[in-house]
Every structure is written in C-alpha cells, then in structure tokens.
C-alpha cells in the first residue's frame, strides 16, 4: 500500500510540475505575441491572429493558474513575470523592426505545436490521476490551441504574398 501511495504522490508531483511548465509556456507565448504585434502591422490578418492569440494565451494562463490553485499550489511569484516582460520589451526596443516575419511565423507554428503536445501530456496525466475536471478543462485549452494553429496555417499564403510584396 505504501508503494502505491509513493507512486501516486510522484505522479502528482509530475503533474503539478508539468502544469507549472505549461504556465511558463503560455506566459512566454503571450510575451512573444506582445513583442511581435508592432512588427506585424503590415500584415493585418497576422496582426489580428496575434491579438487573438495574446488574449487566448492570457486566458489559458489564468486557467492553468486555477488548476494549480485547485491542487494547493499558488501561481509563480509576480516578480519573475515582470522581469521576463521587461526583458521582452527591452528586446523589442533594441531591434524589433529587423525581425523576419516569415521566420517568426514559422517559429510560432513550432511553438504552438509544443503547446498542443504539452496539453496532450497534461490531459493524460490528469486522467491517470483521476482529475476528470482538470482533463476536461485541459482538453478545451488544447482544442483552442489546435484551432489557433489551423488559423495561422490558413493565413500562410497571405502572409507570404504580403511579405514578398513588401520586399
């Protein structure tokens, strides 16, 4: 019986660590979208998508924070987020216009795939731990991320055309 309890606790620790890691992923995605918004002004569809992604990322971060709180773990210390945002803004001020939109869209697509896979892993962990409510919430987040990835992929022809026209 003690072995099962140790294994359950270990699985819970893994789950909570993965939730914290995903919160970091969401925060980074939001910071990146925030820093890229001024760069994409010449790409209206992309700019609108990024604004939607920013709102979605913030919403997802709130949901992950709620899940952590549900299991007795508060959100990370605010100063970590503030210093990270300051770093992002500093990077924007020191060369944001020189960024390559096509490379950034490709990186965003890859990062979104990472977010989706992270959520899939969290769903499996939540189900194995018997956290049906968590799994349901995470499934909704995954579906939203998948839809956002598909929307970005649908914008690619326009983004490439606009990029070539501006070159």
Secondary structure, DSSP 8 states (H G I E B T S, - for coil): -HHHHHHHHHHHHHHHHHHHHHHHHHHHHHHHHHHHGGGGTT-HHHHHHHHHHHHHHHHHHHHHHHHHHHTT-----HHHHHHHHHHHHHHHHTTGGG--HHHHHHHHHHHHHHHHHHHHHHHHHHHHTT-HHHHHHHHHHHHHHHHHHHHHHHHHHHHHHHHHHH-
